[in-house]
Amino acid sequence: MAVVTEWVPPFARRRVLRPRLWGYGTLVSAVGFALFMFLGPLADAGLDVLPATGWCLWMAGMAVQYLGRRPGRTATRTAS
């Protein structure tokens, strides 16, 4: 919802300044967490890379969510 319509859940409305960026971070974080939790136990079956990949995606998504809570840069005028 945050990516398409820029709608943010009520519990996060005051803190999120860039809803689209926060929404992308939420999607990446959810995919990473799912890889870590649901496919991570398969690491014993020879899939050692899944938990590490999931954890890295989860952390990257959290970082993008953090950036969505920070104010954006102001536009600067270029010399013409």
NUDRENSE-443309 format. One record per atom (N, C-alpha, C): residue in three letters; chain; atom name; x, y, z. Coordinates in pm, whole numbers, plus 50000, padded with zeros to 5 digits. Atoms other than C-alpha are relative to their C-alpha. Layout:
residues N
<site><res>ALA</res><chain>A</chain><atom>CA</atom><east>X</east><north>Y</north><up>Z</up></site>
...
***
This chain:
residues 80
<site><res>MET</res><chain>A</chain><atom>N</atom><east>50082</east><north>49881</north><up>50000</up></site>
<site><res>MET</res><chain>A</chain><atom>CA</atom><east>50000</east><north>50000</north><up>50000</up></site>
<site><res>MET</res><chain>A</chain><atom>C</atom><east>50087</east><north>50126</north><up>50000</up></site>
<site><res>ALA</res><chain>A</chain><atom>N</atom><east>49917</east><north>49880</north><up>49991</up></site>
<site><res>ALA</res><chain>A</chain><atom>CA</atom><east>50278</east><north>50243</north><up>50082</up></site>
<site><res>ALA</res><chain>A</chain><atom>C</atom><east>50070</east><north>50030</north><up>49868</up></site>
<site><res>VAL</res><chain>A</chain><atom>N</atom><east>49929</east><north>49979</north><up>50127</up></site>
<site><res>VAL</res><chain>A</chain><atom>CA</atom><east>50452</east><north>50192</north><up>49747</up></site>
<site><res>VAL</res><chain>A</chain><atom>C</atom><east>49905</east><north>50059</north><up>49897</up></site>
<site><res>VAL</res><chain>A</chain><atom>N</atom><east>50092</east><north>49958</north><up>50106</up></site>
<site><res>VAL</res><chain>A</chain><atom>CA</atom><east>50145</east><north>50240</north><up>49528</up></site>
<site><res>VAL</res><chain>A</chain><atom>C</atom><east>49922</east><north>50126</north><up>50038</up></site>
<site><res>THR</res><chain>A</chain><atom>N</atom><east>50091</east><north>49890</north><up>49965</up></site>
<site><res>THR</res><chain>A</chain><atom>CA</atom><east>49918</east><north>50477</north><up>49721</up></site>
<site><res>THR</res><chain>A</chain><atom>C</atom><east>50060</east><north>50098</north><up>50101</up></site>
<site><res>GLU</res><chain>A</chain><atom>N</atom><east>49935</east><north>49919</north><up>49898</up></site>
<site><res>GLU</res><chain>A</chain><atom>CA</atom><east>50163</east><north>50629</north><up>49973</up></site>
<site><res>GLU</res><chain>A</chain><atom>C</atom><east>49919</east><north>50005</north><up>50129</up></site>
<site><res>TRP</res><chain>A</chain><atom>N</atom><east>50074</east><north>50013</north><up>49875</up></site>
<site><res>TRP</res><chain>A</chain><atom>CA</atom><east>49934</east><north>50512</north><up>50255</up></site>
<site><res>TRP</res><chain>A</chain><atom>C</atom><east>50086</east><north>49927</north><up>50101</up></site>
<site><res>VAL</res><chain>A</chain><atom>N</atom><east>49920</east><north>50059</north><up>49893</up></site>
<site><res>VAL</res><chain>A</chain><atom>CA</atom><east>50109</east><north>50433</north><up>50582</up></site>
<site><res>VAL</res><chain>A</chain><atom>C</atom><east>49907</east><north>49963</north><up>50114</up></site>
<site><res>PRO</res><chain>A</chain><atom>N</atom><east>50085</east><north>50038</north><up>49886</up></site>
<site><res>PRO</res><chain>A</chain><atom>CA</atom><east>49952</east><north>50244</north><up>50874</up></site>
<site><res>PRO</res><chain>A</chain><atom>C</atom><east>50003</east><north>50106</north><up>50109</up></site>
<site><res>PRO</res><chain>A</chain><atom>N</atom><east>50009</east><north>49893</north><up>49898</up></site>
<site><res>PRO</res><chain>A</chain><atom>CA</atom><east>49836</east><north>50468</north><up>51158</up></site>
<site><res>PRO</res><chain>A</chain><atom>C</atom><east>50110</east><north>49998</north><up>50104</up></site>
<site><res>PHE</res><chain>A</chain><atom>N</atom><east>49897</east><north>50004</north><up>49895</up></site>
<site><res>PHE</res><chain>A</chain><atom>CA</atom><east>50101</east><north>50347</north><up>51402</up></site>
<site><res>PHE</res><chain>A</chain><atom>C</atom><east>50133</east><north>50057</north><up>49953</up></site>
<site><res>ALA</res><chain>A</chain><atom>N</atom><east>49872</east><north>49949</north><up>50050</up></site>
<site><res>ALA</res><chain>A</chain><atom>CA</atom><east>50382</east><north>50475</north><up>51175</up></site>
<site><res>ALA</res><chain>A</chain><atom>C</atom><east>49985</east><north>50133</north><up>49927</up></site>
<site><res>ARG</res><chain>A</chain><atom>N</atom><east>50022</east><north>49879</north><up>50079</up></site>
<site><res>ARG</res><chain>A</chain><atom>CA</atom><east>50227</east><north>50786</north><up>51021</up></site>
<site><res>ARG</res><chain>A</chain><atom>C</atom><east>50084</east><north>50119</north><up>50043</up></site>
<site><res>ARG</res><chain>A</chain><atom>N</atom><east>49926</east><north>49882</north><up>49954</up></site>
<site><res>ARG</res><chain>A</chain><atom>CA</atom><east>50402</east><north>51043</north><up>51237</up></site>
<site><res>ARG</res><chain>A</chain><atom>C</atom><east>50148</east><north>49991</north><up>49968</up></site>
<site><res>ARG</res><chain>A</chain><atom>N</atom><east>49855</east><north>50016</north><up>50018</up></site>
<site><res>ARG</res><chain>A</chain><atom>CA</atom><east>50748</east><north>50897</north><up>51179</up></site>
<site><res>ARG</res><chain>A</chain><atom>C</atom><east>50042</east><north>49989</north><up>49854</up></site>
<site><res>VAL</res><chain>A</chain><atom>N</atom><east>49962</east><north>50025</north><up>50140</up></site>
<site><res>VAL</res><chain>A</chain><atom>CA</atom><east>50741</east><north>50816</north><up>50804</up></site>
<site><res>VAL</res><chain>A</chain><atom>C</atom><east>49985</east><north>50128</north><up>49920</up></site>
<site><res>LEU</res><chain>A</chain><atom>N</atom><east>50004</east><north>49878</north><up>50080</up></site>
<site><res>LEU</res><chain>A</chain><atom>CA</atom><east>50831</east><north>51112</north><up>50584</up></site>
<site><res>LEU</res><chain>A</chain><atom>C</atom><east>49999</east><north>49970</north><up>49850</up></site>
<site><res>ARG</res><chain>A</chain><atom>N</atom><east>50000</east><north>50040</north><up>50141</up></site>
<site><res>ARG</res><chain>A</chain><atom>CA</atom><east>50883</east><north>50926</north><up>50254</up></site>
<site><res>ARG</res><chain>A</chain><atom>C</atom><east>49934</east><north>49862</north><up>49988</up></site>
<site><res>PRO</res><chain>A</chain><atom>N</atom><east>50074</east><north>50127</north><up>49995</up></site>
<site><res>PRO</res><chain>A</chain><atom>CA</atom><east>50611</east><north>50657</north><up>50226</up></site>
<site><res>PRO</res><chain>A</chain><atom>C</atom><east>50042</east><north>49899</north><up>49895</up></site>
<site><res>ARG</res><chain>A</chain><atom>N</atom><east>49961</east><north>50097</north><up>50104</up></site>
<site><res>ARG</res><chain>A</chain><atom>CA</atom><east>50723</east><north>50501</north><up>49897</up></site>
<site><res>ARG</res><chain>A</chain><atom>C</atom><east>50129</east><north>49929</north><up>50036</up></site>
<site><res>LEU</res><chain>A</chain><atom>N</atom><east>49872</east><north>50059</north><up>49961</up></site>
<site><res>LEU</res><chain>A</chain><atom>CA</atom><east>51078</east><north>50444</north><up>50017</up></site>
<site><res>LEU</res><chain>A</chain><atom>C</atom><east>49980</east><north>49907</north><up>50119</up></site>
<site><res>TRP</res><chain>A</chain><atom>N</atom><east>50030</east><north>50084</north><up>49885</up></site>
<site><res>TRP</res><chain>A</chain><atom>CA</atom><east>50947</east><north>50307</north><up>50346</up></site>
<site><res>TRP</res><chain>A</chain><atom>C</atom><east>49929</east><north>49872</north><up>49956</up></site>
<site><res>GLY</res><chain>A</chain><atom>N</atom><east>50070</east><north>50118</north><up>50050</up></site>
<site><res>GLY</res><chain>A</chain><atom>CA</atom><east>50716</east><north>50072</north><up>50153</up></site>
<site><res>GLY</res><chain>A</chain><atom>C</atom><east>50093</east><north>49902</north><up>49931</up></site>
<site><res>TYR</res><chain>A</chain><atom>N</atom><east>49901</east><north>50089</north><up>50062</up></site>
<site><res>TYR</res><chain>A</chain><atom>CA</atom><east>51002</east><north>49936</north><up>49942</up></site>
<site><res>TYR</res><chain>A</chain><atom>C</atom><east>50086</east><north>49932</north><up>50105</up></site>
<site><res>GLY</res><chain>A</chain><atom>N</atom><east>49924</east><north>50060</north><up>49891</up></site>
<site><res>GLY</res><chain>A</chain><atom>CA</atom><east>51201</east><north>49881</north><up>50259</up></site>
<site><res>GLY</res><chain>A</chain><atom>C</atom><east>49922</east><north>49891</north><up>50071</up></site>
<site><res>THR</res><chain>A</chain><atom>N</atom><east>50084</east><north>50100</north><up>49936</up></site>
<site><res>THR</res><chain>A</chain><atom>CA</atom><east>50910</east><north>49692</north><up>50410</up></site>
<site><res>THR</res><chain>A</chain><atom>C</atom><east>49993</east><north>49874</north><up>49915</up></site>
<site><res>LEU</res><chain>A</chain><atom>N</atom><east>50006</east><north>50117</north><up>50088</up></site>
<site><res>LEU</res><chain>A</chain><atom>CA</atom><east>50884</east><north>49464</north><up>50106</up></site>
<site><res>LEU</res><chain>A</chain><atom>C</atom><east>50131</east><north>49922</north><up>50003</up></site>
<site><res>VAL</res><chain>A</chain><atom>N</atom><east>49870</east><north>50068</north><up>49999</up></site>
<site><res>VAL</res><chain>A</chain><atom>CA</atom><east>51256</east><north>49387</north><up>50100</up></site>
<site><res>VAL</res><chain>A</chain><atom>C</atom><east>50022</east><north>49932</north><up>50135</up></site>
<site><res>SER</res><chain>A</chain><atom>N</atom><east>49984</east><north>50056</north><up>49868</up></site>
<site><res>SER</res><chain>A</chain><atom>CA</atom><east>51258</east><north>49330</north><up>50474</up></site>
<site><res>SER</res><chain>A</chain><atom>C</atom><east>49914</east><north>49875</north><up>50020</up></site>
<site><res>ALA</res><chain>A</chain><atom>N</atom><east>50089</east><north>50116</north><up>49985</up></site>
<site><res>ALA</res><chain>A</chain><atom>CA</atom><east>50961</east><north>49092</north><up>50458</up></site>
<site><res>ALA</res><chain>A</chain><atom>C</atom><east>50051</east><north>49880</north><up>49921</up></site>
<site><res>VAL</res><chain>A</chain><atom>N</atom><east>49944</east><north>50111</north><up>50080</up></site>
<site><res>VAL</res><chain>A</chain><atom>CA</atom><east>51118</east><north>48884</north><up>50181</up></site>
<site><res>VAL</res><chain>A</chain><atom>C</atom><east>50123</east><north>49941</north><up>50069</up></site>
<site><res>GLY</res><chain>A</chain><atom>N</atom><east>49882</east><north>50047</north><up>49931</up></site>
<site><res>GLY</res><chain>A</chain><atom>CA</atom><east>51444</east><north>48863</north><up>50370</up></site>
<site><res>GLY</res><chain>A</chain><atom>C</atom><east>49966</east><north>49923</north><up>50127</up></site>
<site><res>PHE</res><chain>A</chain><atom>N</atom><east>50040</east><north>50068</north><up>49878</up></site>
<site><res>PHE</res><chain>A</chain><atom>CA</atom><east>51272</east><north>48766</north><up>50694</up></site>
<site><res>PHE</res><chain>A</chain><atom>C</atom><east>49938</east><north>49864</north><up>49968</up></site>
<site><res>ALA</res><chain>A</chain><atom>N</atom><east>50060</east><north>50127</north><up>50040</up></site>
<site><res>ALA</res><chain>A</chain><atom>CA</atom><east>51072</east><north>48496</north><up>50514</up></site>
<site><res>ALA</res><chain>A</chain><atom>C</atom><east>50108</east><north>49900</north><up>49959</up></site>
<site><res>LEU</res><chain>A</chain><atom>N</atom><east>49890</east><north>50089</north><up>50036</up></site>
<site><res>LEU</res><chain>A</chain><atom>CA</atom><east>51389</east><north>48352</north><up>50362</up></site>
<site><res>LEU</res><chain>A</chain><atom>C</atom><east>50073</east><north>49949</north><up>50123</up></site>
<site><res>PHE</res><chain>A</chain><atom>N</atom><east>49926</east><north>50037</north><up>49880</up></site>
<site><res>PHE</res><chain>A</chain><atom>CA</atom><east>51559</east><north>48354</north><up>50699</up></site>
<site><res>PHE</res><chain>A</chain><atom>C</atom><east>49921</east><north>49902</north><up>50087</up></site>
<site><res>MET</res><chain>A</chain><atom>N</atom><east>50078</east><north>50082</north><up>49907</up></site>
<site><res>MET</res><chain>A</chain><atom>CA</atom><east>51274</east><north>48201</north><up>50898</up></site>
<site><res>MET</res><chain>A</chain><atom>C</atom><east>49949</east><north>49870</north><up>49939</up></site>
<site><res>PHE</res><chain>A</chain><atom>N</atom><east>50068</east><north>50117</north><up>50056</up></site>
<site><res>PHE</res><chain>A</chain><atom>CA</atom><east>51107</east><north>47958</north><up>50658</up></site>
<site><res>PHE</res><chain>A</chain><atom>C</atom><east>50092</east><north>49911</north><up>49917</up></site>
<site><res>LEU</res><chain>A</chain><atom>N</atom><east>49906</east><north>50081</north><up>50078</up></site>
<site><res>LEU</res><chain>A</chain><atom>CA</atom><east>51391</east><north>47846</north><up>50431</up></site>
<site><res>LEU</res><chain>A</chain><atom>C</atom><east>50134</east><north>49984</north><up>50070</up></site>
<site><res>GLY</res><chain>A</chain><atom>N</atom><east>49877</east><north>50011</north><up>49924</up></site>
<site><res>GLY</res><chain>A</chain><atom>CA</atom><east>51669</east><north>47890</north><up>50685</up></site>
<site><res>GLY</res><chain>A</chain><atom>C</atom><east>50025</east><north>49863</north><up>50059</up></site>
<site><res>PRO</res><chain>A</chain><atom>N</atom><east>49977</east><north>50135</north><up>49947</up></site>
<site><res>PRO</res><chain>A</chain><atom>CA</atom><east>51614</east><north>47549</north><up>50847</up></site>
<site><res>PRO</res><chain>A</chain><atom>C</atom><east>50047</east><north>49901</north><up>49895</up></site>
<site><res>LEU</res><chain>A</chain><atom>N</atom><east>49952</east><north>50089</north><up>50105</up></site>
<site><res>LEU</res><chain>A</chain><atom>CA</atom><east>51695</east><north>47393</north><up>50509</up></site>
<site><res>LEU</res><chain>A</chain><atom>C</atom><east>50151</east><north>50009</north><up>49983</up></site>
<site><res>ALA</res><chain>A</chain><atom>N</atom><east>49855</east><north>49986</north><up>50011</up></site>
<site><res>ALA</res><chain>A</chain><atom>CA</atom><east>52058</east><north>47494</north><up>50563</up></site>
<site><res>ALA</res><chain>A</chain><atom>C</atom><east>50069</east><north>49867</north><up>50026</up></site>
<site><res>ASP</res><chain>A</chain><atom>N</atom><east>49941</east><north>50132</north><up>49975</up></site>
<site><res>ASP</res><chain>A</chain><atom>CA</atom><east>52124</east><north>47142</north><up>50692</up></site>
<site><res>ASP</res><chain>A</chain><atom>C</atom><east>49995</east><north>49912</north><up>49876</up></site>
<site><res>ALA</res><chain>A</chain><atom>N</atom><east>50014</east><north>50079</north><up>50122</up></site>
<site><res>ALA</res><chain>A</chain><atom>CA</atom><east>52018</east><north>47008</north><up>50352</up></site>
<site><res>ALA</res><chain>A</chain><atom>C</atom><east>50094</east><north>50048</north><up>49891</up></site>
<site><res>GLY</res><chain>A</chain><atom>N</atom><east>49902</east><north>49954</north><up>50098</up></site>
<site><res>GLY</res><chain>A</chain><atom>CA</atom><east>52306</east><north>47184</north><up>50178</up></site>
<site><res>GLY</res><chain>A</chain><atom>C</atom><east>49971</east><north>50138</north><up>49945</up></site>
<site><res>LEU</res><chain>A</chain><atom>N</atom><east>50034</east><north>49866</north><up>50047</up></site>
<site><res>LEU</res><chain>A</chain><atom>CA</atom><east>52141</east><north>47523</north><up>50128</up></site>
<site><res>LEU</res><chain>A</chain><atom>C</atom><east>50047</east><north>50103</north><up>50103</up></site>
<site><res>ASP</res><chain>A</chain><atom>N</atom><east>49943</east><north>49913</north><up>49897</up></site>
<site><res>ASP</res><chain>A</chain><atom>CA</atom><east>52375</east><north>47721</north><up>50352</up></site>
<site><res>ASP</res><chain>A</chain><atom>C</atom><east>49985</east><north>50148</north><up>49969</up></site>
<site><res>VAL</res><chain>A</chain><atom>N</atom><east>50002</east><north>49859</north><up>50038</up></site>
<site><res>VAL</res><chain>A</chain><atom>CA</atom><east>52336</east><north>48044</north><up>50159</up></site>
<site><res>VAL</res><chain>A</chain><atom>C</atom><east>49864</east><north>50065</north><up>50031</up></site>
<site><res>LEU</res><chain>A</chain><atom>N</atom><east>50132</east><north>49942</north><up>49979</up></site>
<site><res>LEU</res><chain>A</chain><atom>CA</atom><east>51962</east><north>48091</north><up>50229</up></site>
<site><res>LEU</res><chain>A</chain><atom>C</atom><east>49988</east><north>50081</north><up>50130</up></site>
<site><res>PRO</res><chain>A</chain><atom>N</atom><east>50013</east><north>49917</north><up>49880</up></site>
<site><res>PRO</res><chain>A</chain><atom>CA</atom><east>51981</east><north>48203</north><up>50593</up></site>
<site><res>PRO</res><chain>A</chain><atom>C</atom><east>50083</east><north>50128</north><up>49994</up></site>
<site><res>ALA</res><chain>A</chain><atom>N</atom><east>49915</east><north>49881</north><up>50010</up></site>
<site><res>ALA</res><chain>A</chain><atom>CA</atom><east>52268</east><north>48443</north><up>50523</up></site>
<site><res>ALA</res><chain>A</chain><atom>C</atom><east>49941</east><north>50102</north><up>49903</up></site>
<site><res>THR</res><chain>A</chain><atom>N</atom><east>50063</east><north>49910</north><up>50097</up></site>
<site><res>THR</res><chain>A</chain><atom>CA</atom><east>52093</east><north>48587</north><up>50217</up></site>
<site><res>THR</res><chain>A</chain><atom>C</atom><east>49876</east><north>50065</north><up>50061</up></site>
<site><res>GLY</res><chain>A</chain><atom>N</atom><east>50120</east><north>49946</north><up>49936</up></site>
<site><res>GLY</res><chain>A</chain><atom>CA</atom><east>51769</east><north>48627</north><up>50411</up></site>
<site><res>GLY</res><chain>A</chain><atom>C</atom><east>50034</east><north>50104</north><up>50105</up></site>
<site><res>TRP</res><chain>A</chain><atom>N</atom><east>49961</east><north>49904</north><up>49897</up></site>
<site><res>TRP</res><chain>A</chain><atom>CA</atom><east>51944</east><north>48799</north><up>50699</up></site>
<site><res>TRP</res><chain>A</chain><atom>C</atom><east>50050</east><north>50130</north><up>49938</up></site>
<site><res>CYS</res><chain>A</chain><atom>N</atom><east>49948</east><north>49879</north><up>50067</up></site>
<site><res>CYS</res><chain>A</chain><atom>CA</atom><east>52125</east><north>49039</north><up>50463</up></site>
<site><res>CYS</res><chain>A</chain><atom>C</atom><east>49887</east><north>50081</north><up>49937</up></site>
<site><res>LEU</res><chain>A</chain><atom>N</atom><east>50115</east><north>49929</north><up>50057</up></site>
<site><res>LEU</res><chain>A</chain><atom>CA</atom><east>51801</east><north>49123</north><up>50281</up></site>
<site><res>LEU</res><chain>A</chain><atom>C</atom><east>49918</east><north>50067</north><up>50110</up></site>
<site><res>TRP</res><chain>A</chain><atom>N</atom><east>50076</east><north>49944</north><up>49890</up></site>
<site><res>TRP</res><chain>A</chain><atom>CA</atom><east>51626</east><north>49177</north><up>50612</up></site>
<site><res>TRP</res><chain>A</chain><atom>C</atom><east>50066</east><north>50127</north><up>50052</up></site>
<site><res>MET</res><chain>A</chain><atom>N</atom><east>49928</east><north>49883</north><up>49951</up></site>
<site><res>MET</res><chain>A</chain><atom>CA</atom><east>51896</east><north>49418</north><up>50731</up></site>
<site><res>MET</res><chain>A</chain><atom>C</atom><east>49998</east><north>50113</north><up>49896</up></site>
<site><res>ALA</res><chain>A</chain><atom>N</atom><east>50006</east><north>49897</north><up>50104</up></site>
<site><res>ALA</res><chain>A</chain><atom>CA</atom><east>51899</east><north>49600</north><up>50395</up></site>
<site><res>ALA</res><chain>A</chain><atom>C</atom><east>49862</east><north>50066</north><up>49998</up></site>
<site><res>GLY</res><chain>A</chain><atom>N</atom><east>50136</east><north>49945</north><up>49995</up></site>
<site><res>GLY</res><chain>A</chain><atom>CA</atom><east>51521</east><north>49642</north><up>50414</up></site>
<site><res>GLY</res><chain>A</chain><atom>C</atom><east>49980</east><north>50091</north><up>50120</up></site>
<site><res>MET</res><chain>A</chain><atom>N</atom><east>50010</east><north>49915</north><up>49881</up></site>
<site><res>MET</res><chain>A</chain><atom>CA</atom><east>51550</east><north>49780</north><up>50766</up></site>
<site><res>MET</res><chain>A</chain><atom>C</atom><east>50073</east><north>50133</north><up>49978</up></site>
<site><res>ALA</res><chain>A</chain><atom>N</atom><east>49926</east><north>49877</north><up>50030</up></site>
<site><res>ALA</res><chain>A</chain><atom>CA</atom><east>51810</east><north>50031</north><up>50643</up></site>
<site><res>ALA</res><chain>A</chain><atom>C</atom><east>49920</east><north>50090</north><up>49907</up></site>
<site><res>VAL</res><chain>A</chain><atom>N</atom><east>50083</east><north>49920</north><up>50092</up></site>
<site><res>VAL</res><chain>A</chain><atom>CA</atom><east>51580</east><north>50142</north><up>50360</up></site>
<site><res>VAL</res><chain>A</chain><atom>C</atom><east>49881</east><north>50059</north><up>50074</up></site>
<site><res>GLN</res><chain>A</chain><atom>N</atom><east>50108</east><north>49945</north><up>49919</up></site>
<site><res>GLN</res><chain>A</chain><atom>CA</atom><east>51294</east><north>50180</north><up>50607</up></site>
<site><res>GLN</res><chain>A</chain><atom>C</atom><east>50049</east><north>50118</north><up>50084</up></site>
<site><res>TYR</res><chain>A</chain><atom>N</atom><east>49943</east><north>49890</north><up>49923</up></site>
<site><res>TYR</res><chain>A</chain><atom>CA</atom><east>51520</east><north>50397</north><up>50821</up></site>
<site><res>TYR</res><chain>A</chain><atom>C</atom><east>50015</east><north>50124</north><up>49912</up></site>
<site><res>LEU</res><chain>A</chain><atom>N</atom><east>49987</east><north>49886</north><up>50091</up></site>
<site><res>LEU</res><chain>A</chain><atom>CA</atom><east>51594</east><north>50616</north><up>50520</up></site>
<site><res>LEU</res><chain>A</chain><atom>C</atom><east>49865</east><north>50062</north><up>49967</up></site>
<site><res>GLY</res><chain>A</chain><atom>N</atom><east>50134</east><north>49948</north><up>50025</up></site>
<site><res>GLY</res><chain>A</chain><atom>CA</atom><east>51220</east><north>50650</north><up>50461</up></site>
<site><res>GLY</res><chain>A</chain><atom>C</atom><east>49949</east><north>50086</north><up>50114</up></site>
<site><res>ARG</res><chain>A</chain><atom>N</atom><east>50040</east><north>49918</north><up>49886</up></site>
<site><res>ARG</res><chain>A</chain><atom>CA</atom><east>51189</east><north>50805</north><up>50805</up></site>
<site><res>ARG</res><chain>A</chain><atom>C</atom><east>50081</east><north>50129</north><up>50010</up></site>
<site><res>ARG</res><chain>A</chain><atom>N</atom><east>49917</east><north>49880</north><up>50000</up></site>
<site><res>ARG</res><chain>A</chain><atom>CA</atom><east>51457</east><north>51066</north><up>50737</up></site>
<site><res>ARG</res><chain>A</chain><atom>C</atom><east>49947</east><north>50097</north><up>49896</up></site>
<site><res>PRO</res><chain>A</chain><atom>N</atom><east>50044</east><north>49903</north><up>50102</up></site>
<site><res>PRO</res><chain>A</chain><atom>CA</atom><east>51377</east><north>51390</north><up>50552</up></site>
<site><res>PRO</res><chain>A</chain><atom>C</atom><east>50087</east><north>49989</north><up>49876</up></site>
<site><res>GLY</res><chain>A</chain><atom>N</atom><east>49927</east><north>50005</north><up>50126</up></site>
<site><res>GLY</res><chain>A</chain><atom>CA</atom><east>51476</east><north>51402</north><up>50187</up></site>
<site><res>GLY</res><chain>A</chain><atom>C</atom><east>50089</east><north>50122</north><up>49982</up></site>
<site><res>ARG</res><chain>A</chain><atom>N</atom><east>49914</east><north>49887</north><up>50028</up></site>
<site><res>ARG</res><chain>A</chain><atom>CA</atom><east>51731</east><north>51632</north><up>50038</up></site>
<site><res>ARG</res><chain>A</chain><atom>C</atom><east>49919</east><north>50112</north><up>49936</up></site>
<site><res>THR</res><chain>A</chain><atom>N</atom><east>50065</east><north>49886</north><up>50065</up></site>
<site><res>THR</res><chain>A</chain><atom>CA</atom><east>51629</east><north>51978</north><up>49929</up></site>
<site><res>THR</res><chain>A</chain><atom>C</atom><east>50062</east><north>50018</north><up>49862</up></site>
<site><res>ALA</res><chain>A</chain><atom>N</atom><east>49950</east><north>49977</north><up>50137</up></site>
<site><res>ALA</res><chain>A</chain><atom>CA</atom><east>51661</east><north>52063</north><up>49564</up></site>
<site><res>ALA</res><chain>A</chain><atom>C</atom><east>50088</east><north>50124</north><up>49999</up></site>
<site><res>THR</res><chain>A</chain><atom>N</atom><east>49909</east><north>49885</north><up>50013</up></site>
<site><res>THR</res><chain>A</chain><atom>CA</atom><east>51950</east><north>52291</north><up>49482</up></site>
<site><res>THR</res><chain>A</chain><atom>C</atom><east>49997</east><north>50047</north><up>49856</up></site>
<site><res>ARG</res><chain>A</chain><atom>N</atom><east>49999</east><north>49944</north><up>50136</up></site>
<site><res>ARG</res><chain>A</chain><atom>CA</atom><east>51966</east><north>52521</north><up>49185</up></site>
<site><res>ARG</res><chain>A</chain><atom>C</atom><east>50140</east><north>49990</north><up>49944</up></site>
<site><res>THR</res><chain>A</chain><atom>N</atom><east>49870</east><north>50008</north><up>50066</up></site>
<site><res>THR</res><chain>A</chain><atom>CA</atom><east>52243</east><north>52462</north><up>48941</up></site>
<site><res>THR</res><chain>A</chain><atom>C</atom><east>50029</east><north>50131</north><up>49930</up></site>
<site><res>ALA</res><chain>A</chain><atom>N</atom><east>49960</east><north>49877</north><up>50069</up></site>
<site><res>ALA</res><chain>A</chain><atom>CA</atom><east>52437</east><north>52745</north><up>48786</up></site>
<site><res>ALA</res><chain>A</chain><atom>C</atom><east>49972</east><north>49985</north><up>49853</up></site>
<site><res>SER</res><chain>A</chain><atom>N</atom><east>50030</east><north>50009</north><up>50144</up></site>
<site><res>SER</res><chain>A</chain><atom>CA</atom><east>52320</east><north>52822</north><up>48437</up></site>
<site><res>SER</res><chain>A</chain><atom>C</atom><east>50066</east><north>50112</north><up>49923</up></site>
***
